[in-house]
Amino acid sequence: MTVNQLESWVSLQIGLPRKTVLTRTALRRWQRDRLHETITLARRASPWYREHLRGSDPQPDEPVEAIIQSLPLMDAAAIREHGPEMICCSQSEIQRVVTLQSSGTSAAPKRLFFTAGDLEKTSGFFQHGMRLLASPPETVLILLPSQRPNDVGNLLVSALHEAGFSARTLWPAHDPELVASAVDGLKAGCLVGMPQHLLPLARRKDLAETVQPFVSSVLVCSDFAAPCVREAIADGLGCRVHQHYGSTESGLGGAVECSHAGGCHIRENDLLFEIIDPDTGQVLPDGSDGELVLSTLTRTGMPLLRYRTGDLARLTRRRCQCGSVLARLQNLQGRKDNCLRLPGGRMLTLAEMDQALLSLPEVLAYDAVLQEPDPEAQDIDSTGERPGRLAISLTGLPDAQARLRSAAAAALQTIPAIHRAVQGGGLSLDMAISESNPNRSHTVKRTLRDERSRPVNKGG
């Protein structure tokens, strides 16, 4: 059976002889040994981990599942409050520090630390993962940050050059005309970028027609990509669309989809994923939807052990149609906390909003904020919760703006949480048209925002 390029690389990374067929048994043995090494390193070199792992005593011959589940979970708050205490090497070995600002206004930023060796492992994944969707010497246009040497765009360019690709960056990438001009100038066959920057290019027919002769594949990354968005990009550009899952915590590269579109193949030589129930923290069986938990296996700068990513997904270890035995992430749904509690108590998710609004062929982008109601609005129940106004700013095709408001309002009413809140009198919709794309940033993801003041109970 033919093995994809990524699996061949993983096989070599875990020490198997060239042309040896990778097995789950060999992979789990590697993961078990690296996990023990990471736990030992963390306890020895990090004062925070020494305390955090107190009471955990995994045994050498235990299976990976038993070892990992003997460890406590950790979350973003731990990184914000104790990140420097998690460093497991000399400060002189730190090659890159990434500061991630929360999409909220009050949370402290997260800082993550990487050695040159940590970055080199990501580079290897970039080189071989990209071969699942493109082939050297094809030109790849990377629509990701590239101002500094260790920005993700430049790291990807460097990795692809080593692999024999031609690669260039363009940032910022929110202007579809600039993107189309760059594709035309470079004759780029592959695009890598955020879905919210690629969708306007695909839906602007005049621009899409200029790039269709060149583009054969697209990799969407760095933010949630709803099924309707991936389909629109594929249809508009006439190409294959692949997903990538990655985050700064995963070392930028995490998992990438092959042409069979059966989920994103994980770089299991470096990363171990679990799926847990977001409410109870209990590990869920393969095929279950839940919260993604990450453990690093080979990182020496700032290893992470059972880190709750906050992302919702599904995990499968069934062999892919491409022949690979690498585990895959499926049904990526974005962040579990990227939602709004509407009047009446029902939750509205970003995934629901995307699927409703971005399914409309006239919509290029949107921004959504839950705001205070009109001053004359009255309290709706004994809890003191007042109605809210969901303010939607729509960016659409120029010739569709006249019908955009009504079409978007109708689409939003298909979301049960919105429909019930509107029908119950607790929510109004305020639709506005904008000429600019609100999605310019990379490190602050798209989010649904609640800008209401804290409700006051009638009972006092």
BAPA-277252 format. One record per residue (C-alpha): residue in three letters; y, x, z. Coordinates in nm, 3 decimals, always signed. Each point is the difference from the previous one (the first is absolute). Last residue first. Layout:
    aa        c2        c1        c3
   Ala         Y         X         Z
...
//
This chain:
    aa        c2        c1        c3
   Gly    +4.338    -3.205    +4.470
   Gly    -0.211    -0.303    -0.091
   Lys    +0.147    -0.007    -0.349
   Asn    -0.154    +0.338    -0.072
   Val    +0.224    +0.260    -0.166
   Pro    -0.106    +0.149    -0.330
   Arg    +0.051    +0.375    -0.056
   Ser    +0.251    +0.061    -0.277
   Arg    -0.120    -0.044    -0.355
   Glu    -0.022    +0.298    -0.233
   Asp    -0.371    -0.026    -0.078
   Arg    -0.087    +0.237    -0.281
   Leu    -0.284    -0.007    -0.254
   Thr    -0.072    +0.358    -0.099
   Arg    -0.002    +0.236    -0.292
   Lys    -0.084    +0.349    +0.117
   Val    +0.241    +0.252    +0.148
   Thr    -0.117    +0.343    -0.118
   His    +0.042    -0.072    -0.370
   Ser    +0.333    -0.176    -0.037
   Arg    +0.153    -0.174    -0.300
   Asn    -0.151    -0.347    +0.019
   Pro    +0.305    -0.230    +0.004
   Asn    +0.014    -0.014    -0.383
   Ser    +0.354    -0.093    -0.104
   Glu    +0.129    -0.305    -0.189
   Ser    -0.046    -0.242    +0.288
   Ile    -0.060    -0.375    -0.010
   Ala    +0.003    -0.209    +0.317
   Met    -0.243    -0.256    +0.146
   Asp    +0.046    -0.145    +0.350
   Leu    -0.311    -0.180    +0.119
   Ser    +0.010    -0.220    +0.309
   Leu    -0.242    +0.004    +0.291
   Gly    -0.073    -0.212    +0.305
   Gly    +0.024    -0.341    -0.162
   Gly    -0.372    -0.070    +0.020
   Gln    -0.036    -0.003    -0.377
   Val    +0.170    +0.339    -0.021
   Ala    -0.224    +0.153    +0.267
   Arg    -0.310    -0.158    -0.153
   His    +0.078    +0.124    -0.351
   Ile    +0.095    +0.347    +0.122
   Ala    -0.324    +0.056    +0.194
   Pro    -0.212    -0.157    -0.276
   Ile    +0.139    +0.223    -0.280
   Thr    +0.020    -0.222    -0.311
   Gln    +0.357    -0.093    +0.100
   Leu    +0.102    +0.358    -0.078
   Ala    -0.090    -0.051    -0.367
   Ala    +0.217    -0.311    -0.026
   Ala    +0.297    +0.185    +0.149
   Ala    -0.058    +0.292    -0.238
   Ala    -0.004    -0.226    -0.306
   Ser    +0.310    -0.185    +0.115
   Arg    +0.197    +0.318    +0.067
   Leu    -0.111    +0.180    -0.317
   Arg    +0.089    -0.273    -0.249
   Ala    +0.350    +0.120    -0.088
   Gln    -0.092    +0.364    +0.067
   Ala    -0.253    +0.022    -0.279
   Asp    +0.195    +0.180    -0.275
   Pro    +0.090    +0.296    +0.222
   Leu    -0.355    +0.055    +0.131
   Gly    -0.008    -0.041    +0.374
   Thr    +0.112    +0.148    +0.331
   Leu    -0.031    -0.260    +0.273
   Ser    +0.163    +0.000    +0.344
   Ile    -0.185    -0.236    +0.230
   Ala    +0.156    -0.121    +0.326
   Leu    -0.249    -0.185    +0.218
   Arg    +0.218    -0.213    +0.228
   Gly    -0.130    -0.076    +0.347
   Pro    -0.027    -0.306    +0.218
   Arg    +0.048    +0.045    +0.373
   Glu    -0.268    +0.073    +0.259
   Gly    +0.102    -0.142    +0.337
   Thr    -0.358    -0.047    +0.111
   Ser    +0.054    -0.375    +0.029
   Asp    +0.023    -0.042    -0.375
   Ile    +0.224    +0.008    -0.307
   Asp    +0.330    +0.130    +0.133
   Gln    +0.291    -0.123    -0.210
   Ala    +0.165    +0.146    -0.311
   Glu    +0.382    -0.031    -0.012
   Pro    +0.053    +0.377    -0.011
   Asp    -0.221    +0.041    -0.313
   Pro    -0.326    +0.169    +0.081
   Glu    -0.036    +0.359    +0.124
   Gln    -0.177    +0.230    -0.240
   Leu    -0.348    +0.081    -0.127
   Val    +0.048    +0.268    -0.266
   Ala    -0.174    +0.040    -0.336
   Asp    +0.071    +0.247    -0.282
   Tyr    -0.120    -0.047    -0.355
   Ala    -0.106    +0.191    -0.310
   Leu    -0.055    -0.039    -0.375
   Val    -0.046    -0.377    -0.018
   Glu    -0.013    -0.175    -0.340
   Pro    -0.379    +0.022    -0.034
   Leu    -0.049    -0.197    +0.325
   Ser    -0.305    +0.148    +0.171
   Leu    +0.244    +0.221    +0.189
   Leu    +0.123    -0.298    +0.203
   Ala    -0.325    -0.153    +0.125
   Gln    -0.225    +0.306    +0.017
   Asp    +0.275    +0.209    +0.152
   Met    +0.087    -0.258    +0.265
   Glu    -0.363    -0.044    +0.101
   Ala    -0.053    +0.377    +0.024
   Leu    +0.321    +0.035    +0.202
   Thr    -0.147    -0.235    +0.258
   Leu    +0.134    -0.328    +0.146
   Met    -0.129    -0.097    +0.346
   Arg    +0.014    -0.354    +0.140
   Gly    +0.171    -0.062    +0.333
   Gly    +0.203    -0.314    -0.071
   Pro    +0.299    +0.198    -0.115
   Leu    -0.140    +0.291    -0.202
   Arg    -0.156    +0.312    +0.150
   Leu    +0.058    +0.261    -0.266
   Cys    -0.241    +0.257    -0.136
   Asn    -0.045    +0.370    -0.065
   Asp    -0.194    +0.055    +0.323
   Lys    -0.341    +0.011    -0.172
   Arg    +0.121    +0.255    -0.253
   Gly    -0.108    -0.020    -0.362
   Gln    -0.287    -0.207    -0.138
   Leu    -0.246    +0.253    -0.145
   Asn    -0.300    -0.206    -0.110
   Gln    -0.229    +0.301    -0.035
   Leu    -0.028    +0.351    +0.141
   Arg    -0.294    +0.197    -0.132
   Ala    -0.275    +0.219    +0.142
   Leu    -0.115    +0.282    -0.228
   Val    -0.345    -0.059    -0.152
   Ser    +0.134    +0.028    -0.356
   Gly    -0.193    -0.143    -0.295
   Cys    +0.297    -0.145    -0.191
   Gln    -0.125    -0.345    +0.098
   Cys    +0.071    +0.099    +0.359
   Arg    -0.282    +0.057    +0.250
   Arg    +0.035    -0.216    +0.309
   Arg    +0.198    +0.161    +0.283
   Thr    +0.256    -0.277    +0.027
   Leu    +0.316    -0.028    +0.210
   Arg    +0.253    -0.287    +0.007
   Ala    +0.375    +0.020    +0.046
   Leu    +0.297    -0.077    +0.224
   Asp    +0.242    +0.279    +0.089
   Gly    +0.126    +0.053    +0.358
   Thr    -0.114    +0.363    -0.025
   Arg    -0.179    +0.002    +0.334
   Tyr    -0.077    +0.368    +0.060
   Arg    -0.357    +0.067    +0.108
   Leu    +0.051    +0.375    +0.039
   Leu    +0.296    +0.162    -0.174
   Pro    +0.028    +0.374    -0.051
   Met    +0.343    +0.164    +0.014
   Gly    -0.005    +0.346    -0.156
   Thr    -0.375    +0.064    -0.031
   Arg    -0.113    -0.280    -0.232
   Thr    -0.368    +0.008    -0.098
   Leu    -0.147    -0.331    +0.115
   Thr    +0.296    -0.238    +0.027
   Ser    -0.070    -0.338    +0.159
   Leu    +0.147    -0.323    -0.136
   Val    -0.031    -0.364    +0.109
   Leu    +0.055    -0.279    -0.255
   Glu    +0.055    -0.346    +0.143
   Gly    -0.228    -0.282    -0.107
   Asp    -0.188    -0.163    -0.285
   Ser    -0.378    +0.024    +0.026
   Gly    -0.219    +0.146    -0.275
   Asp    -0.135    +0.278    +0.218
   Pro    -0.050    -0.112    +0.360
   Leu    +0.294    -0.034    +0.242
   Val    +0.090    +0.240    +0.280
   Gln    +0.151    -0.179    +0.301
   Gly    +0.372    +0.052    +0.062
   Thr    +0.032    -0.355    +0.135
   Asp    +0.300    -0.133    -0.193
   Pro    +0.003    +0.218    -0.312
   Asp    -0.379    -0.028    -0.037
   Ile    -0.094    +0.347    -0.114
   Ile    -0.074    +0.169    -0.332
   Glu    -0.088    +0.368    +0.009
   Phe    +0.110    +0.295    -0.211
   Leu    -0.093    +0.370    +0.009
   Leu    +0.211    +0.250    -0.190
   Asp    -0.041    +0.357    -0.124
   Asn    -0.337    +0.016    -0.180
   Glu    +0.017    -0.377    -0.041
   Arg    +0.273    +0.012    -0.260
   Ile    -0.025    -0.378    -0.033
   His    -0.072    -0.176    -0.332
   Cys    +0.237    -0.297    -0.042
   Gly    -0.158    -0.334    -0.085
   Gly    -0.214    -0.151    -0.275
   Ala    +0.248    +0.049    -0.283
   His    -0.265    +0.145    -0.235
   Ser    +0.255    +0.252    -0.134
   Cys    +0.006    +0.191    +0.330
   Glu    +0.218    -0.087    +0.298
   Val    +0.148    +0.259    +0.234
   Ala    -0.028    +0.072    +0.372
   Gly    +0.199    +0.195    +0.258
   Gly    +0.268    +0.236    -0.125
   Leu    +0.329    +0.025    +0.189
   Gly    -0.157    +0.191    +0.293
   Ser    -0.163    -0.314    +0.141
   Glu    +0.288    -0.040    +0.248
   Thr    +0.254    +0.035    -0.281
   Ser    -0.170    -0.291    -0.169
   Gly    -0.253    -0.052    -0.273
   Tyr    -0.182    -0.266    -0.195
   His    +0.012    +0.030    -0.376
   Gln    -0.051    -0.284    -0.244
   His    -0.075    +0.026    -0.372
   Val    +0.163    -0.189    -0.287
   Arg    -0.143    +0.028    -0.351
   Cys    +0.246    -0.042    -0.285
   Gly    +0.182    -0.248    -0.222
   Leu    +0.337    +0.062    +0.166
   Gly    +0.080    -0.364    +0.067
   Asp    -0.357    -0.115    +0.053
   Ala    -0.099    +0.282    +0.236
   Ile    +0.328    -0.020    +0.191
   Ala    -0.029    -0.378    +0.031
   Glu    -0.363    +0.023    +0.117
   Arg    +0.087    +0.257    +0.267
   Val    +0.287    -0.219    +0.117
   Cys    -0.214    -0.316    +0.010
   Pro    -0.261    +0.181    +0.209
   Ala    +0.265    +0.097    +0.257
   Ala    +0.091    +0.369    +0.023
   Phe    +0.076    +0.115    +0.355
   Asp    +0.195    +0.324    +0.018
   Ser    -0.033    +0.375    -0.059
   Cys    -0.211    -0.024    -0.316
   Val    -0.052    -0.156    -0.341
   Leu    -0.177    +0.228    -0.249
   Val    +0.061    -0.089    -0.364
   Ser    -0.209    +0.070    -0.309
   Ser    +0.028    +0.006    -0.380
   Val    +0.375    +0.046    -0.041
   Phe    +0.117    +0.143    -0.333
   Pro    +0.025    -0.277    -0.261
   Gln    +0.085    -0.252    +0.277
   Val    +0.315    +0.187    +0.106
   Thr    +0.256    -0.147    -0.244
   Glu    -0.155    -0.347    +0.010
   Ala    +0.032    -0.010    +0.378
   Leu    +0.373    +0.065    -0.024
   Asp    +0.081    -0.295    -0.225
   Lys    -0.250    -0.219    +0.184
   Arg    +0.156    +0.063    +0.341
   Arg    -0.292    -0.126    +0.204
   Ala    -0.197    +0.329    +0.002
   Leu    +0.301    +0.214    +0.089
   Pro    +0.102    -0.243    +0.275
   Leu    -0.358    +0.017    +0.144
   Leu    -0.016    +0.381    +0.011
   His    +0.262    +0.049    +0.270
   Gln    -0.139    -0.267    +0.235
   Pro    -0.352    +0.130    -0.059
   Met    +0.091    +0.349    +0.127
   Gly    -0.074    +0.286    -0.234
   Val    -0.235    +0.207    -0.212
   Leu    +0.023    -0.037    -0.377
   Cys    -0.252    +0.136    -0.251
   Gly    +0.026    +0.069    -0.373
   Ala    +0.351    +0.142    +0.007
   Lys    +0.159    +0.055    -0.341
   Leu    +0.248    +0.217    +0.193
   Gly    +0.315    -0.142    -0.158
   Asp    -0.138    -0.352    -0.031
   Val    -0.127    -0.006    +0.358
   Ala    +0.334    +0.137    +0.124
   Ser    +0.198    -0.262    -0.195
   Ala    -0.221    -0.277    +0.135
   Val    +0.053    +0.122    +0.357
   Leu    +0.377    +0.021    -0.049
   Glu    +0.004    -0.355    -0.137
   Pro    -0.222    -0.124    +0.284
   Asp    +0.255    +0.112    +0.266
   His    -0.179    +0.006    +0.339
   Ala    -0.145    +0.347    -0.057
   Pro    +0.201    +0.233    +0.221
   Trp    -0.154    +0.238    -0.084
   Leu    -0.170    +0.116    -0.320
   Thr    -0.275    +0.260    +0.015
   Arg    -0.182    +0.201    -0.265
   Ala    -0.363    +0.087    -0.070
   Ser    -0.198    +0.174    -0.277
   Phe    -0.359    +0.007    +0.113
   Gly    -0.221    +0.308    +0.025
   Ala    -0.134    -0.046    +0.354
   Glu    +0.242    +0.255    +0.147
   His    +0.285    -0.190    -0.165
   Leu    -0.134    -0.318    +0.157
   Ala    +0.011    +0.145    +0.351
   Ser    +0.356    +0.129    -0.040
   Val    +0.119    -0.334    -0.138
   Leu    -0.169    -0.188    +0.286
   Leu    +0.162    +0.220    +0.264
   Asn    +0.332    -0.042    -0.179
   Gly    -0.020    -0.379    +0.009
   Val    -0.120    -0.004    +0.362
   Asp    +0.298    +0.198    +0.126
   Asn    -0.101    +0.352    +0.101
   Pro    +0.248    +0.187    -0.221
   Arg    +0.290    -0.240    +0.070
   Gln    +0.168    -0.252    -0.233
   Ser    -0.323    -0.138    -0.143
   Pro    -0.039    -0.357    +0.119
   Leu    -0.240    -0.203    -0.220
   Leu    -0.003    -0.124    -0.359
   Ile    -0.249    +0.254    -0.133
   Leu    -0.026    +0.025    -0.380
   Val    -0.339    +0.140    -0.102
   Thr    -0.044    +0.178    -0.334
   Glu    -0.358    +0.031    -0.124
   Pro    -0.143    +0.353    -0.015
   Pro    -0.217    -0.090    +0.182
   Ser    -0.170    -0.337    +0.060
   Ala    +0.117    -0.321    +0.167
   Leu    -0.131    -0.282    +0.221
   Leu    -0.286    +0.139    +0.210
   Arg    +0.131    +0.350    -0.069
   Met    +0.290    -0.077    +0.233
   Gly    -0.242    +0.014    +0.294
   His    -0.101    +0.353    -0.091
   Gln    +0.339    +0.166    +0.007
   Phe    +0.151    -0.225    +0.267
   Phe    -0.299    +0.053    +0.231
   Gly    +0.032    +0.376    -0.035
   Ser    +0.372    -0.020    +0.075
   Thr    -0.071    -0.200    +0.314
   Lys    -0.228    +0.279    +0.120
   Glu    +0.274    +0.253    -0.073
   Leu    +0.247    -0.200    +0.211
   Asp    -0.223    +0.027    +0.308
   Gly    -0.047    +0.372    -0.064
   Ala    +0.374    +0.055    -0.022
   Thr    +0.029    -0.165    +0.342
   Phe    +0.120    -0.356    +0.054
   Phe    +0.206    -0.175    +0.269
   Leu    +0.081    -0.370    +0.035
   Arg    +0.315    -0.143    +0.155
   Lys    +0.030    -0.372    +0.071
   Pro    +0.345    -0.151    +0.036
   Ala    +0.114    -0.184    +0.315
   Ala    -0.014    -0.379    -0.016
   Ser    +0.330    -0.189    +0.024
   Thr    +0.105    -0.103    -0.350
   Gly    -0.328    -0.102    -0.160
   Ser    -0.132    +0.152    -0.322
   Ser    -0.102    +0.295    +0.217
   Gln    +0.128    +0.340    -0.106
   Leu    -0.266    +0.247    -0.103
   Thr    +0.071    +0.368    +0.059
   Val    -0.227    +0.238    -0.189
   Val    -0.037    +0.362    +0.115
   Arg    -0.145    +0.250    -0.244
   Gln    -0.134    +0.355    +0.021
   Ile    -0.096    +0.014    +0.366
   Glu    -0.172    +0.336    +0.061
   Ser    +0.297    +0.145    +0.191
   Gln    -0.024    -0.290    +0.246
   Ser    -0.337    +0.141    +0.106
   Cys    -0.289    -0.239    -0.035
   Cys    -0.134    -0.325    +0.147
   Ile    +0.311    -0.219    -0.013
   Met    -0.061    -0.322    +0.195
   Glu    +0.271    +0.074    +0.261
   Pro    +0.260    +0.000    -0.281
   Gly    -0.097    -0.360    -0.084
   His    +0.016    -0.140    +0.355
   Glu    +0.236    -0.300    -0.003
   Arg    +0.018    -0.088    -0.369
   Ile    -0.359    +0.107    -0.061
   Ala    -0.131    -0.204    +0.293
   Ala    +0.207    -0.301    -0.110
   Ala    -0.165    +0.020    -0.342
   Asp    -0.341    -0.075    +0.144
   Met    -0.300    +0.149    +0.179
   Leu    -0.356    -0.127    +0.051
   Pro    -0.224    +0.146    +0.267
   Leu    -0.301    +0.214    -0.095
   Ser    -0.365    -0.098    +0.057
   Gln    +0.016    -0.204    -0.320
   Ile    +0.042    +0.316    -0.206
   Ile    -0.304    +0.170    +0.146
   Ala    -0.228    -0.304    -0.017
   Glu    +0.088    -0.071    -0.363
   Val    -0.037    +0.364    -0.100
   Pro    -0.358    +0.011    +0.125
   Glu    -0.070    +0.179    +0.329
   Asp    -0.152    +0.348    -0.016
   Pro    +0.298    +0.190    +0.141
   Gln    +0.074    -0.243    +0.287
   Pro    +0.330    -0.183    +0.036
   Asp    +0.160    +0.026    +0.347
   Ser    +0.315    -0.210    +0.026
   Gly    +0.124    -0.018    +0.360
   Arg    +0.323    +0.185    -0.069
   Leu    +0.081    -0.035    -0.369
   His    +0.364    -0.100    +0.055
   Glu    +0.054    +0.267    +0.266
   Arg    -0.113    +0.294    -0.211
   Tyr    +0.145    -0.176    -0.304
   Trp    +0.349    +0.019    +0.150
   Pro    -0.036    +0.361    +0.113
   Ser    -0.108    +0.104    -0.351
   Ala    -0.180    +0.329    -0.071
   Arg    -0.339    -0.020    +0.171
   Arg    -0.057    -0.374    -0.002
   Ala    +0.122    -0.040    -0.357
   Leu    -0.204    +0.295    -0.125
   Thr    -0.319    -0.129    +0.160
   Ile    +0.057    -0.351    -0.140
   Thr    +0.067    +0.146    -0.345
   Glu    -0.315    +0.215    +0.012
   His    -0.213    -0.297    +0.107
   Leu    +0.145    -0.206    -0.286
   Arg    -0.070    +0.282    -0.245
   Asp    -0.367    +0.006    +0.102
   Arg    -0.040    -0.380    -0.020
   Gln    +0.187    -0.022    -0.331
   Trp    -0.218    +0.267    -0.158
   Arg    -0.318    -0.178    +0.116
   Arg    +0.141    -0.329    -0.130
   Leu    +0.057    +0.155    -0.343
   Ala    -0.348    +0.149    -0.021
   Thr    -0.157    -0.335    +0.090
   Arg    +0.227    -0.195    -0.234
   Thr    -0.128    +0.211    -0.286
   Leu    +0.175    +0.228    -0.249
   Val    -0.207    +0.119    -0.295
   Thr    +0.003    +0.379    -0.024
   Lys    +0.168    +0.123    -0.320
   Arg    +0.168    +0.286    +0.189
   Pro    -0.159    +0.077    +0.335
   Leu    +0.105    -0.223    +0.291
   Gly    +0.259    +0.144    +0.238
   Ile    +0.193    -0.309    +0.109
   Gln    +0.283    +0.087    -0.239
   Leu    -0.239    +0.038    -0.293
   Ser    -0.127    -0.358    +0.038
   Val    +0.354    -0.129    +0.046
   Trp    +0.098    +0.165    -0.330
   Ser    -0.292    -0.156    -0.186
   Glu    +0.082    -0.337    +0.157
   Leu    +0.357    +0.022    -0.127
   Gln    -0.102    +0.095    -0.352
   Asn    -0.231    -0.298    -0.046
   Val    -0.375    +0.040    -0.004
   Thr    -0.208    -0.082    -0.308
   Met    -0.345    -0.130    +0.088
//
